[in-house]
Amino acid sequence: MTWAIGGTAVNLTGYTAAMQVRENPNSATVLSLTNGSGITLGGTAGTIAIGVSASTMGSATPGNYIYDLELNSGSEVTRLLQGSFAIQAEVTK
């Protein structure tokens, strides 16, 4: 994805990123990603790539989860994404 404001990509040089997945805001973290460890920031292009390995997702417990993605410029933290999703148990064995 690309973070753009008014059609212009945000320069992410110097930013850090963090994303966490939990069952609810106060529960233990199920998955935690940071830039360099699951999140890749694209500097002046404003791109953000999120990747989780198949083995990590394969070991995740089926259920309903919430997440958010925050970007930190050093002086300001922006919650760029938030939402919910469900992990279904594998059917085909």
PDB file of N, CA, C and O in Angstrom:
ATOM      1  N   MET A   1       0.842  -1.166   0.000  1.00  0.00           N
ATOM      2  CA  MET A   1       0.000   0.000   0.000  1.00  0.00           C
ATOM      3  C   MET A   1       0.887   1.229   0.000  1.00  0.00           C
ATOM      4  O   MET A   1       2.072   1.153   0.325  1.00  0.00           O
ATOM      5  N   THR A   2       0.308   2.359  -0.365  1.00  0.00           N
ATOM      6  CA  THR A   2       1.029   3.628  -0.349  1.00  0.00           C
ATOM      7  C   THR A   2       0.255   4.622   0.498  1.00  0.00           C
ATOM      8  O   THR A   2      -0.945   4.808   0.297  1.00  0.00           O
ATOM      9  N   TRP A   3       0.928   5.257   1.438  1.00  0.00           N
ATOM     10  CA  TRP A   3       0.310   6.302   2.242  1.00  0.00           C
ATOM     11  C   TRP A   3       0.515   7.612   1.497  1.00  0.00           C
ATOM     12  O   TRP A   3       1.645   8.057   1.293  1.00  0.00           O
ATOM     13  N   ALA A   4      -0.585   8.218   1.097  1.00  0.00           N
ATOM     14  CA  ALA A   4      -0.535   9.486   0.373  1.00  0.00           C
ATOM     15  C   ALA A   4      -1.527  10.454   1.003  1.00  0.00           C
ATOM     16  O   ALA A   4      -2.584  10.051   1.490  1.00  0.00           O
ATOM     17  N   ILE A   5      -1.181  11.711   0.986  1.00  0.00           N
ATOM     18  CA  ILE A   5      -2.066  12.784   1.440  1.00  0.00           C
ATOM     19  C   ILE A   5      -2.242  13.732   0.277  1.00  0.00           C
ATOM     20  O   ILE A   5      -1.273  14.286  -0.241  1.00  0.00           O
ATOM     21  N   GLY A   6      -3.490  13.916  -0.132  1.00  0.00           N
ATOM     22  CA  GLY A   6      -3.762  14.788  -1.272  1.00  0.00           C
ATOM     23  C   GLY A   6      -3.112  14.316  -2.546  1.00  0.00           C
ATOM     24  O   GLY A   6      -2.759  15.125  -3.404  1.00  0.00           O
ATOM     25  N   GLY A   7      -2.947  12.998  -2.681  1.00  0.00           N
ATOM     26  CA  GLY A   7      -2.346  12.438  -3.886  1.00  0.00           C
ATOM     27  C   GLY A   7      -0.830  12.417  -3.885  1.00  0.00           C
ATOM     28  O   GLY A   7      -0.223  11.944  -4.846  1.00  0.00           O
ATOM     29  N   THR A   8      -0.202  12.919  -2.825  1.00  0.00           N
ATOM     30  CA  THR A   8       1.256  12.936  -2.731  1.00  0.00           C
ATOM     31  C   THR A   8       1.712  11.941  -1.682  1.00  0.00           C
ATOM     32  O   THR A   8       1.238  11.963  -0.546  1.00  0.00           O
ATOM     33  N   ALA A   9       2.637  11.062  -2.066  1.00  0.00           N
ATOM     34  CA  ALA A   9       3.144  10.046  -1.136  1.00  0.00           C
ATOM     35  C   ALA A   9       3.824  10.707   0.050  1.00  0.00           C
ATOM     36  O   ALA A   9       4.563  11.679  -0.106  1.00  0.00           O
ATOM     37  N   VAL A  10       3.567  10.166   1.250  1.00  0.00           N
ATOM     38  CA  VAL A  10       4.224  10.646   2.466  1.00  0.00           C
ATOM     39  C   VAL A  10       5.624  10.047   2.513  1.00  0.00           C
ATOM     40  O   VAL A  10       5.789   8.838   2.346  1.00  0.00           O
ATOM     41  N   ASN A  11       6.625  10.879   2.737  1.00  0.00           N
ATOM     42  CA  ASN A  11       8.006  10.410   2.837  1.00  0.00           C
ATOM     43  C   ASN A  11       8.173   9.707   4.181  1.00  0.00           C
ATOM     44  O   ASN A  11       8.108  10.346   5.232  1.00  0.00           O
ATOM     45  N   LEU A  12       8.386   8.404   4.149  1.00  0.00           N
ATOM     46  CA  LEU A  12       8.487   7.609   5.369  1.00  0.00           C
ATOM     47  C   LEU A  12       9.929   7.423   5.845  1.00  0.00           C
ATOM     48  O   LEU A  12      10.183   6.628   6.749  1.00  0.00           O
ATOM     49  N   THR A  13      10.854   8.136   5.255  1.00  0.00           N
ATOM     50  CA  THR A  13      12.243   8.076   5.689  1.00  0.00           C
ATOM     51  C   THR A  13      12.322   8.498   7.154  1.00  0.00           C
ATOM     52  O   THR A  13      11.818   9.558   7.526  1.00  0.00           O
ATOM     53  N   GLY A  14      12.949   7.673   7.978  1.00  0.00           N
ATOM     54  CA  GLY A  14      13.096   7.978   9.400  1.00  0.00           C
ATOM     55  C   GLY A  14      11.928   7.509  10.261  1.00  0.00           C
ATOM     56  O   GLY A  14      11.988   7.610  11.487  1.00  0.00           O
ATOM     57  N   TYR A  15      10.871   6.999   9.641  1.00  0.00           N
ATOM     58  CA  TYR A  15       9.716   6.496  10.395  1.00  0.00           C
ATOM     59  C   TYR A  15       9.998   5.086  10.905  1.00  0.00           C
ATOM     60  O   TYR A  15      10.816   4.360  10.342  1.00  0.00           O
ATOM     61  N   THR A  16       9.314   4.718  11.967  1.00  0.00           N
ATOM     62  CA  THR A  16       9.249   3.335  12.409  1.00  0.00           C
ATOM     63  C   THR A  16       7.783   2.908  12.344  1.00  0.00           C
ATOM     64  O   THR A  16       6.879   3.743  12.370  1.00  0.00           O
ATOM     65  N   ALA A  17       7.568   1.613  12.260  1.00  0.00           N
ATOM     66  CA  ALA A  17       6.208   1.083  12.155  1.00  0.00           C
ATOM     67  C   ALA A  17       6.024  -0.037  13.169  1.00  0.00           C
ATOM     68  O   ALA A  17       6.965  -0.754  13.507  1.00  0.00           O
ATOM     69  N   ALA A  18       4.794  -0.171  13.645  1.00  0.00           N
ATOM     70  CA  ALA A  18       4.453  -1.265  14.551  1.00  0.00           C
ATOM     71  C   ALA A  18       3.017  -1.684  14.289  1.00  0.00           C
ATOM     72  O   ALA A  18       2.135  -0.848  14.095  1.00  0.00           O
ATOM     73  N   MET A  19       2.797  -2.996  14.286  1.00  0.00           N
ATOM     74  CA  MET A  19       1.453  -3.548  14.111  1.00  0.00           C
ATOM     75  C   MET A  19       1.290  -4.676  15.118  1.00  0.00           C
ATOM     76  O   MET A  19       2.166  -5.529  15.261  1.00  0.00           O
ATOM     77  N   GLN A  20       0.156  -4.670  15.817  1.00  0.00           N
ATOM     78  CA  GLN A  20      -0.129  -5.743  16.754  1.00  0.00           C
ATOM     79  C   GLN A  20      -1.508  -6.316  16.486  1.00  0.00           C
ATOM     80  O   GLN A  20      -2.419  -5.610  16.054  1.00  0.00           O
ATOM     81  N   VAL A  21      -1.646  -7.611  16.749  1.00  0.00           N
ATOM     82  CA  VAL A  21      -2.907  -8.326  16.613  1.00  0.00           C
ATOM     83  C   VAL A  21      -3.234  -8.905  17.979  1.00  0.00           C
ATOM     84  O   VAL A  21      -2.379  -9.508  18.627  1.00  0.00           O
ATOM     85  N   ARG A  22      -4.487  -8.719  18.417  1.00  0.00           N
ATOM     86  CA  ARG A  22      -4.941  -9.213  19.719  1.00  0.00           C
ATOM     87  C   ARG A  22      -6.394  -9.640  19.613  1.00  0.00           C
ATOM     88  O   ARG A  22      -7.081  -9.291  18.653  1.00  0.00           O
ATOM     89  N   GLU A  23      -6.866 -10.402  20.609  1.00  0.00           N
ATOM     90  CA  GLU A  23      -8.282 -10.752  20.654  1.00  0.00           C
ATOM     91  C   GLU A  23      -9.120  -9.546  21.064  1.00  0.00           C
ATOM     92  O   GLU A  23     -10.230  -9.365  20.563  1.00  0.00           O
ATOM     93  N   ASN A  24      -8.598  -8.717  21.972  1.00  0.00           N
ATOM     94  CA  ASN A  24      -9.243  -7.471  22.376  1.00  0.00           C
ATOM     95  C   ASN A  24      -8.136  -6.522  22.816  1.00  0.00           C
ATOM     96  O   ASN A  24      -6.996  -6.952  22.989  1.00  0.00           O
ATOM     97  N   PRO A  25      -8.448  -5.238  23.000  1.00  0.00           N
ATOM     98  CA  PRO A  25      -7.372  -4.283  23.290  1.00  0.00           C
ATOM     99  C   PRO A  25      -6.535  -4.595  24.522  1.00  0.00           C
ATOM    100  O   PRO A  25      -5.395  -4.139  24.613  1.00  0.00           O
ATOM    101  N   ASN A  26      -7.067  -5.357  25.471  1.00  0.00           N
ATOM    102  CA  ASN A  26      -6.344  -5.637  26.712  1.00  0.00           C
ATOM    103  C   ASN A  26      -5.777  -7.047  26.791  1.00  0.00           C
ATOM    104  O   ASN A  26      -5.158  -7.404  27.793  1.00  0.00           O
ATOM    105  N   SER A  27      -5.974  -7.849  25.760  1.00  0.00           N
ATOM    106  CA  SER A  27      -5.474  -9.229  25.791  1.00  0.00           C
ATOM    107  C   SER A  27      -4.009  -9.291  25.360  1.00  0.00           C
ATOM    108  O   SER A  27      -3.427  -8.314  24.890  1.00  0.00           O
ATOM    109  N   ALA A  28      -3.449 -10.471  25.539  1.00  0.00           N
ATOM    110  CA  ALA A  28      -2.057 -10.693  25.136  1.00  0.00           C
ATOM    111  C   ALA A  28      -1.908 -10.516  23.629  1.00  0.00           C
ATOM    112  O   ALA A  28      -2.851 -10.746  22.873  1.00  0.00           O
ATOM    113  N   THR A  29      -0.723 -10.109  23.201  1.00  0.00           N
ATOM    114  CA  THR A  29      -0.432  -9.940  21.784  1.00  0.00           C
ATOM    115  C   THR A  29      -0.304 -11.299  21.111  1.00  0.00           C
ATOM    116  O   THR A  29       0.455 -12.156  21.563  1.00  0.00           O
ATOM    117  N   VAL A  30      -1.048 -11.491  20.032  1.00  0.00           N
ATOM    118  CA  VAL A  30      -1.006 -12.732  19.261  1.00  0.00           C
ATOM    119  C   VAL A  30       0.077 -12.648  18.197  1.00  0.00           C
ATOM    120  O   VAL A  30       0.758 -13.634  17.913  1.00  0.00           O
ATOM    121  N   LEU A  31       0.234 -11.463  17.608  1.00  0.00           N
ATOM    122  CA  LEU A  31       1.210 -11.237  16.551  1.00  0.00           C
ATOM    123  C   LEU A  31       1.703  -9.807  16.664  1.00  0.00           C
ATOM    124  O   LEU A  31       0.906  -8.887  16.846  1.00  0.00           O
ATOM    125  N   SER A  32       3.011  -9.613  16.558  1.00  0.00           N
ATOM    126  CA  SER A  32       3.609  -8.287  16.634  1.00  0.00           C
ATOM    127  C   SER A  32       4.607  -8.129  15.492  1.00  0.00           C
ATOM    128  O   SER A  32       5.531  -8.931  15.353  1.00  0.00           O
ATOM    129  N   LEU A  33       4.419  -7.097  14.678  1.00  0.00           N
ATOM    130  CA  LEU A  33       5.311  -6.817  13.557  1.00  0.00           C
ATOM    131  C   LEU A  33       5.905  -5.424  13.719  1.00  0.00           C
ATOM    132  O   LEU A  33       5.267  -4.528  14.273  1.00  0.00           O
ATOM    133  N   THR A  34       7.123  -5.248  13.235  1.00  0.00           N
ATOM    134  CA  THR A  34       7.767  -3.933  13.221  1.00  0.00           C
ATOM    135  C   THR A  34       8.489  -3.779  11.890  1.00  0.00           C
ATOM    136  O   THR A  34       8.628  -4.740  11.134  1.00  0.00           O
ATOM    137  N   ASN A  35       8.951  -2.552  11.606  1.00  0.00           N
ATOM    138  CA  ASN A  35       9.699  -2.407  10.366  1.00  0.00           C
ATOM    139  C   ASN A  35      11.000  -3.196  10.495  1.00  0.00           C
ATOM    140  O   ASN A  35      11.712  -3.116  11.496  1.00  0.00           O
ATOM    141  N   GLY A  36      11.276  -3.955   9.451  1.00  0.00           N
ATOM    142  CA  GLY A  36      12.414  -4.859   9.443  1.00  0.00           C
ATOM    143  C   GLY A  36      12.050  -6.256   9.921  1.00  0.00           C
ATOM    144  O   GLY A  36      12.830  -7.193   9.752  1.00  0.00           O
ATOM    145  N   SER A  37      10.873  -6.400  10.515  1.00  0.00           N
ATOM    146  CA  SER A  37      10.415  -7.700  11.006  1.00  0.00           C
ATOM    147  C   SER A  37       8.934  -7.857  10.676  1.00  0.00           C
ATOM    148  O   SER A  37       8.074  -7.866  11.558  1.00  0.00           O
ATOM    149  N   GLY A  38       8.664  -7.980   9.377  1.00  0.00           N
ATOM    150  CA  GLY A  38       7.292  -8.142   8.904  1.00  0.00           C
ATOM    151  C   GLY A  38       6.730  -6.914   8.217  1.00  0.00           C
ATOM    152  O   GLY A  38       5.773  -7.020   7.450  1.00  0.00           O
ATOM    153  N   ILE A  39       7.309  -5.746   8.479  1.00  0.00           N
ATOM    154  CA  ILE A  39       6.862  -4.505   7.838  1.00  0.00           C
ATOM    155  C   ILE A  39       8.055  -3.871   7.131  1.00  0.00           C
ATOM    156  O   ILE A  39       9.125  -3.719   7.720  1.00  0.00           O
ATOM    157  N   THR A  40       7.865  -3.504   5.869  1.00  0.00           N
ATOM    158  CA  THR A  40       8.910  -2.824   5.101  1.00  0.00           C
ATOM    159  C   THR A  40       8.378  -1.463   4.682  1.00  0.00           C
ATOM    160  O   THR A  40       7.346  -1.371   4.016  1.00  0.00           O
ATOM    161  N   LEU A  41       9.089  -0.397   5.076  1.00  0.00           N
ATOM    162  CA  LEU A  41       8.721   0.965   4.701  1.00  0.00           C
ATOM    163  C   LEU A  41       9.548   1.397   3.500  1.00  0.00           C
ATOM    164  O   LEU A  41      10.751   1.144   3.439  1.00  0.00           O
ATOM    165  N   GLY A  42       8.893   2.054   2.541  1.00  0.00           N
ATOM    166  CA  GLY A  42       9.522   2.402   1.279  1.00  0.00           C
ATOM    167  C   GLY A  42      10.049   3.820   1.156  1.00  0.00           C
ATOM    168  O   GLY A  42      10.141   4.340   0.043  1.00  0.00           O
ATOM    169  N   GLY A  43      10.399   4.463   2.265  1.00  0.00           N
ATOM    170  CA  GLY A  43      11.030   5.781   2.208  1.00  0.00           C
ATOM    171  C   GLY A  43      10.217   6.818   1.466  1.00  0.00           C
ATOM    172  O   GLY A  43       9.039   7.020   1.762  1.00  0.00           O
ATOM    173  N   THR A  44      10.847   7.484   0.491  1.00  0.00           N
ATOM    174  CA  THR A  44      10.195   8.585  -0.222  1.00  0.00           C
ATOM    175  C   THR A  44       9.005   8.144  -1.054  1.00  0.00           C
ATOM    176  O   THR A  44       8.157   8.968  -1.397  1.00  0.00           O
ATOM    177  N   ALA A  45       8.921   6.856  -1.388  1.00  0.00           N
ATOM    178  CA  ALA A  45       7.792   6.352  -2.176  1.00  0.00           C
ATOM    179  C   ALA A  45       6.517   6.236  -1.344  1.00  0.00           C
ATOM    180  O   ALA A  45       5.423   6.125  -1.896  1.00  0.00           O
ATOM    181  N   GLY A  46       6.658   6.262  -0.002  1.00  0.00           N
ATOM    182  CA  GLY A  46       5.502   6.178   0.876  1.00  0.00           C
ATOM    183  C   GLY A  46       4.875   4.801   0.958  1.00  0.00           C
ATOM    184  O   GLY A  46       3.750   4.660   1.436  1.00  0.00           O
ATOM    185  N   THR A  47       5.587   3.783   0.499  1.00  0.00           N
ATOM    186  CA  THR A  47       4.996   2.443   0.473  1.00  0.00           C
ATOM    187  C   THR A  47       5.186   1.722   1.806  1.00  0.00           C
ATOM    188  O   THR A  47       6.154   1.939   2.534  1.00  0.00           O
ATOM    189  N   ILE A  48       4.211   0.852   2.091  1.00  0.00           N
ATOM    190  CA  ILE A  48       4.232   0.032   3.295  1.00  0.00           C
ATOM    191  C   ILE A  48       3.854  -1.384   2.876  1.00  0.00           C
ATOM    192  O   ILE A  48       2.765  -1.610   2.349  1.00  0.00           O
ATOM    193  N   ALA A  49       4.752  -2.334   3.109  1.00  0.00           N
ATOM    194  CA  ALA A  49       4.485  -3.732   2.783  1.00  0.00           C
ATOM    195  C   ALA A  49       4.452  -4.528   4.084  1.00  0.00           C
ATOM    196  O   ALA A  49       5.333  -4.390   4.932  1.00  0.00           O
ATOM    197  N   ILE A  50       3.422  -5.363   4.228  1.00  0.00           N
ATOM    198  CA  ILE A  50       3.271  -6.193   5.412  1.00  0.00           C
ATOM    199  C   ILE A  50       3.288  -7.649   4.967  1.00  0.00           C
ATOM    200  O   ILE A  50       2.541  -8.035   4.068  1.00  0.00           O
ATOM    201  N   GLY A  51       4.131  -8.448   5.588  1.00  0.00           N
ATOM    202  CA  GLY A  51       4.223  -9.862   5.240  1.00  0.00           C
ATOM    203  C   GLY A  51       4.369 -10.726   6.473  1.00  0.00           C
ATOM    204  O   GLY A  51       5.142 -10.415   7.380  1.00  0.00           O
ATOM    205  N   VAL A  52       3.621 -11.809   6.497  1.00  0.00           N
ATOM    206  CA  VAL A  52       3.683 -12.775   7.597  1.00  0.00           C
ATOM    207  C   VAL A  52       3.905 -14.148   6.977  1.00  0.00           C
ATOM    208  O   VAL A  52       3.248 -14.499   5.997  1.00  0.00           O
ATOM    209  N   SER A  53       4.812 -14.914   7.531  1.00  0.00           N
ATOM    210  CA  SER A  53       5.132 -16.209   6.954  1.00  0.00           C
ATOM    211  C   SER A  53       3.965 -17.192   7.094  1.00  0.00           C
ATOM    212  O   SER A  53       3.125 -17.061   7.984  1.00  0.00           O
ATOM    213  N   ALA A  54       3.936 -18.169   6.204  1.00  0.00           N
ATOM    214  CA  ALA A  54       2.907 -19.203   6.243  1.00  0.00           C
ATOM    215  C   ALA A  54       2.993 -19.991   7.541  1.00  0.00           C
ATOM    216  O   ALA A  54       1.962 -20.383   8.089  1.00  0.00           O
ATOM    217  N   SER A  55       4.194 -20.232   8.044  1.00  0.00           N
ATOM    218  CA  SER A  55       4.327 -20.997   9.284  1.00  0.00           C
ATOM    219  C   SER A  55       3.770 -20.223  10.479  1.00  0.00           C
ATOM    220  O   SER A  55       3.167 -20.813  11.376  1.00  0.00           O
ATOM    221  N   THR A  56       3.970 -18.913  10.491  1.00  0.00           N
ATOM    222  CA  THR A  56       3.409 -18.088  11.565  1.00  0.00           C
ATOM    223  C   THR A  56       1.897 -18.117  11.525  1.00  0.00           C
ATOM    224  O   THR A  56       1.254 -18.313  12.557  1.00  0.00           O
ATOM    225  N   MET A  57       1.322 -17.927  10.357  1.00  0.00           N
ATOM    226  CA  MET A  57      -0.135 -17.942  10.238  1.00  0.00           C
ATOM    227  C   MET A  57      -0.688 -19.343  10.480  1.00  0.00           C
ATOM    228  O   MET A  57      -1.779 -19.491  11.031  1.00  0.00           O
ATOM    229  N   GLY A  58       0.056 -20.371  10.073  1.00  0.00           N
ATOM    230  CA  GLY A  58      -0.390 -21.735  10.286  1.00  0.00           C
ATOM    231  C   GLY A  58      -0.462 -22.120  11.750  1.00  0.00           C
ATOM    232  O   GLY A  58      -1.225 -23.009  12.130  1.00  0.00           O
ATOM    233  N   SER A  59       0.336 -21.448  12.574  1.00  0.00           N
ATOM    234  CA  SER A  59       0.331 -21.754  14.008  1.00  0.00           C
ATOM    235  C   SER A  59      -0.622 -20.850  14.794  1.00  0.00           C
ATOM    236  O   SER A  59      -0.773 -21.008  16.005  1.00  0.00           O
ATOM    237  N   ALA A  60      -1.260 -19.905  14.105  1.00  0.00           N
ATOM    238  CA  ALA A  60      -2.202 -18.995  14.778  1.00  0.00           C
ATOM    239  C   ALA A  60      -3.484 -19.738  15.150  1.00  0.00           C
ATOM    240  O   ALA A  60      -3.993 -20.550  14.377  1.00  0.00           O
ATOM    241  N   THR A  61      -3.987 -19.452  16.324  1.00  0.00           N
ATOM    242  CA  THR A  61      -5.218 -20.071  16.807  1.00  0.00           C
ATOM    243  C   THR A  61      -6.418 -19.455  16.096  1.00  0.00           C
ATOM    244  O   THR A  61      -6.548 -18.232  16.052  1.00  0.00           O
ATOM    245  N   PRO A  62      -7.297 -20.292  15.538  1.00  0.00           N
ATOM    246  CA  PRO A  62      -8.505 -19.743  14.909  1.00  0.00           C
ATOM    247  C   PRO A  62      -9.310 -18.909  15.905  1.00  0.00           C
ATOM    248  O   PRO A  62      -9.412 -19.253  17.082  1.00  0.00           O
ATOM    249  N   GLY A  63      -9.873 -17.819  15.416  1.00  0.00           N
ATOM    250  CA  GLY A  63     -10.669 -16.930  16.268  1.00  0.00           C
ATOM    251  C   GLY A  63     -10.839 -15.579  15.630  1.00  0.00           C
ATOM    252  O   GLY A  63     -10.441 -15.365  14.485  1.00  0.00           O
ATOM    253  N   ASN A  64     -11.436 -14.657  16.378  1.00  0.00           N
ATOM    254  CA  ASN A  64     -11.674 -13.287  15.926  1.00  0.00           C
ATOM    255  C   ASN A  64     -10.646 -12.367  16.576  1.00  0.00           C
ATOM    256  O   ASN A  64     -10.393 -12.451  17.777  1.00  0.00           O
ATOM    257  N   TYR A  65     -10.058 -11.490  15.769  1.00  0.00           N
ATOM    258  CA  TYR A  65      -8.973 -10.634  16.229  1.00  0.00           C
ATOM    259  C   TYR A  65      -9.161  -9.196  15.768  1.00  0.00           C
ATOM    260  O   TYR A  65      -9.908  -8.914  14.832  1.00  0.00           O
ATOM    261  N   ILE A  66      -8.457  -8.286  16.456  1.00  0.00           N
ATOM    262  CA  ILE A  66      -8.386  -6.886  16.047  1.00  0.00           C
ATOM    263  C   ILE A  66      -6.918  -6.529  15.838  1.00  0.00           C
ATOM    264  O   ILE A  66      -6.026  -7.198  16.359  1.00  0.00           O
ATOM    265  N   TYR A  67      -6.679  -5.476  15.077  1.00  0.00           N
ATOM    266  CA  TYR A  67      -5.303  -5.048  14.809  1.00  0.00           C
ATOM    267  C   TYR A  67      -5.273  -3.547  14.614  1.00  0.00           C
ATOM    268  O   TYR A  67      -6.302  -2.915  14.374  1.00  0.00           O
ATOM    269  N   ASP A  68      -4.078  -2.984  14.720  1.00  0.00           N
ATOM    270  CA  ASP A  68      -3.844  -1.633  14.224  1.00  0.00           C
ATOM    271  C   ASP A  68      -2.398  -1.527  13.759  1.00  0.00           C
ATOM    272  O   ASP A  68      -1.527  -2.288  14.181  1.00  0.00           O
ATOM    273  N   LEU A  69      -2.172  -0.565  12.883  1.00  0.00           N
ATOM    274  CA  LEU A  69      -0.848  -0.280  12.333  1.00  0.00           C
ATOM    275  C   LEU A  69      -0.541   1.168  12.640  1.00  0.00           C
ATOM    276  O   LEU A  69      -1.275   2.068  12.231  1.00  0.00           O
ATOM    277  N   GLU A  70       0.557   1.395  13.368  1.00  0.00           N
ATOM    278  CA  GLU A  70       0.960   2.756  13.714  1.00  0.00           C
ATOM    279  C   GLU A  70       2.305   3.082  13.084  1.00  0.00           C
ATOM    280  O   GLU A  70       3.206   2.245  13.024  1.00  0.00           O
ATOM    281  N   LEU A  71       2.419   4.319  12.616  1.00  0.00           N
ATOM    282  CA  LEU A  71       3.673   4.841  12.079  1.00  0.00           C
ATOM    283  C   LEU A  71       4.140   5.965  12.983  1.00  0.00           C
ATOM    284  O   LEU A  71       3.362   6.845  13.351  1.00  0.00           O
ATOM    285  N   ASN A  72       5.433   5.929  13.343  1.00  0.00           N
ATOM    286  CA  ASN A  72       6.004   6.900  14.264  1.00  0.00           C
ATOM    287  C   ASN A  72       7.078   7.697  13.542  1.00  0.00           C
ATOM    288  O   ASN A  72       8.070   7.140  13.072  1.00  0.00           O
ATOM    289  N   SER A  73       6.873   8.999  13.460  1.00  0.00           N
ATOM    290  CA  SER A  73       7.837   9.877  12.781  1.00  0.00           C
ATOM    291  C   SER A  73       8.959  10.336  13.709  1.00  0.00           C
ATOM    292  O   SER A  73       9.919  10.967  13.266  1.00  0.00           O
ATOM    293  N   GLY A  74       8.833  10.018  14.998  1.00  0.00           N
ATOM    294  CA  GLY A  74       9.791  10.512  15.991  1.00  0.00           C
ATOM    295  C   GLY A  74       9.180  11.618  16.817  1.00  0.00           C
ATOM    296  O   GLY A  74       9.556  11.818  17.972  1.00  0.00           O
ATOM    297  N   SER A  75       8.227  12.347  16.225  1.00  0.00           N
ATOM    298  CA  SER A  75       7.537  13.407  16.960  1.00  0.00           C
ATOM    299  C   SER A  75       6.026  13.210  16.981  1.00  0.00           C
ATOM    300  O   SER A  75       5.316  13.871  17.739  1.00  0.00           O
ATOM    301  N   GLU A  76       5.539  12.296  16.143  1.00  0.00           N
ATOM    302  CA  GLU A  76       4.100  12.068  16.045  1.00  0.00           C
ATOM    303  C   GLU A  76       3.828  10.604  15.693  1.00  0.00           C
ATOM    304  O   GLU A  76       4.514  10.019  14.855  1.00  0.00           O
ATOM    305  N   VAL A  77       2.819  10.025  16.343  1.00  0.00           N
ATOM    306  CA  VAL A  77       2.399   8.665  16.044  1.00  0.00           C
ATOM    307  C   VAL A  77       1.050   8.727  15.334  1.00  0.00           C
ATOM    308  O   VAL A  77       0.112   9.358  15.821  1.00  0.00           O
ATOM    309  N   THR A  78       0.961   8.069  14.182  1.00  0.00           N
ATOM    310  CA  THR A  78      -0.269   8.043  13.396  1.00  0.00           C
ATOM    311  C   THR A  78      -0.773   6.613  13.305  1.00  0.00           C
ATOM    312  O   THR A  78      -0.063   5.720  12.841  1.00  0.00           O
ATOM    313  N   ARG A  79      -2.016   6.403  13.756  1.00  0.00           N
ATOM    314  CA  ARG A  79      -2.650   5.097  13.555  1.00  0.00           C
ATOM    315  C   ARG A  79      -3.210   5.125  12.143  1.00  0.00           C
ATOM    316  O   ARG A  79      -4.223   5.771  11.875  1.00  0.00           O
ATOM    317  N   LEU A  80      -2.539   4.417  11.244  1.00  0.00           N
ATOM    318  CA  LEU A  80      -2.890   4.469   9.830  1.00  0.00           C
ATOM    319  C   LEU A  80      -4.003   3.496   9.475  1.00  0.00           C
ATOM    320  O   LEU A  80      -4.868   3.809   8.658  1.00  0.00           O
ATOM    321  N   LEU A  81      -3.984   2.315  10.086  1.00  0.00           N
ATOM    322  CA  LEU A  81      -4.995   1.289   9.818  1.00  0.00           C
ATOM    323  C   LEU A  81      -5.454   0.674  11.128  1.00  0.00           C
ATOM    324  O   LEU A  81      -4.702   0.609  12.101  1.00  0.00           O
ATOM    325  N   GLN A  82      -6.701   0.223  11.134  1.00  0.00           N
ATOM    326  CA  GLN A  82      -7.217  -0.566  12.237  1.00  0.00           C
ATOM    327  C   GLN A  82      -8.384  -1.385  11.728  1.00  0.00           C
ATOM    328  O   GLN A  82      -9.036  -1.011  10.753  1.00  0.00           O
ATOM    329  N   GLY A  83      -8.644  -2.486  12.377  1.00  0.00           N
ATOM    330  CA  GLY A  83      -9.770  -3.284  11.928  1.00  0.00           C
ATOM    331  C   GLY A  83      -9.842  -4.609  12.648  1.00  0.00           C
ATOM    332  O   GLY A  83      -9.193  -4.824  13.672  1.00  0.00           O
ATOM    333  N   SER A  84     -10.644  -5.490  12.089  1.00  0.00           N
ATOM    334  CA  SER A  84     -10.827  -6.817  12.676  1.00  0.00           C
ATOM    335  C   SER A  84     -10.797  -7.852  11.560  1.00  0.00           C
ATOM    336  O   SER A  84     -11.020  -7.535  10.392  1.00  0.00           O
ATOM    337  N   PHE A  85     -10.518  -9.090  11.939  1.00  0.00           N
ATOM    338  CA  PHE A  85     -10.531 -10.194  10.992  1.00  0.00           C
ATOM    339  C   PHE A  85     -10.691 -11.494  11.746  1.00  0.00           C
ATOM    340  O   PHE A  85     -10.520 -11.539  12.964  1.00  0.00           O
ATOM    341  N   ALA A  86     -11.014 -12.534  11.039  1.00  0.00           N
ATOM    342  CA  ALA A  86     -11.173 -13.860  11.631  1.00  0.00           C
ATOM    343  C   ALA A  86     -10.208 -14.825  10.987  1.00  0.00           C
ATOM    344  O   ALA A  86      -9.970 -14.771   9.781  1.00  0.00           O
ATOM    345  N   ILE A  87      -9.651 -15.708  11.794  1.00  0.00           N
ATOM    346  CA  ILE A  87      -8.823 -16.807  11.297  1.00  0.00           C
ATOM    347  C   ILE A  87      -9.674 -18.062  11.413  1.00  0.00           C
ATOM    348  O   ILE A  87     -10.120 -18.432  12.499  1.00  0.00           O
ATOM    349  N   GLN A  88      -9.889 -18.702  10.287  1.00  0.00           N
ATOM    350  CA  GLN A  88     -10.686 -19.926  10.243  1.00  0.00           C
ATOM    351  C   GLN A  88      -9.767 -21.140  10.358  1.00  0.00           C
ATOM    352  O   GLN A  88      -8.646 -21.129   9.849  1.00  0.00           O
ATOM    353  N   ALA A  89     -10.244 -22.177  11.024  1.00  0.00           N
ATOM    354  CA  ALA A  89      -9.484 -23.422  11.109  1.00  0.00           C
ATOM    355  C   ALA A  89      -9.393 -24.046   9.718  1.00  0.00           C
ATOM    356  O   ALA A  89     -10.324 -23.936   8.920  1.00  0.00           O
ATOM    357  N   GLU A  90      -8.271 -24.698   9.434  1.00  0.00           N
ATOM    358  CA  GLU A  90      -8.082 -25.348   8.140  1.00  0.00           C
ATOM    359  C   GLU A  90      -9.116 -26.462   7.965  1.00  0.00           C
ATOM    360  O   GLU A  90      -9.357 -27.246   8.883  1.00  0.00           O
ATOM    361  N   VAL A  91      -9.706 -26.521   6.807  1.00  0.00           N
ATOM    362  CA  VAL A  91     -10.706 -27.533   6.507  1.00  0.00           C
ATOM    363  C   VAL A  91     -10.081 -28.702   5.756  1.00  0.00           C
ATOM    364  O   VAL A  91     -10.306 -29.864   6.095  1.00  0.00           O
ATOM    365  N   THR A  92      -9.297 -28.385   4.737  1.00  0.00           N
ATOM    366  CA  THR A  92      -8.640 -29.425   3.931  1.00  0.00           C
ATOM    367  C   THR A  92      -7.376 -29.868   4.655  1.00  0.00           C
ATOM    368  O   THR A  92      -6.525 -29.047   4.996  1.00  0.00           O
ATOM    369  N   LYS A  93      -7.261 -31.159   4.883  1.00  0.00           N
ATOM    370  CA  LYS A  93      -6.103 -31.691   5.628  1.00  0.00           C
ATOM    371  C   LYS A  93      -5.262 -32.558   4.742  1.00  0.00           C
ATOM    372  O   LYS A  93      -4.247 -33.094   5.187  1.00  0.00           O
TER     373      LYS A  93
END
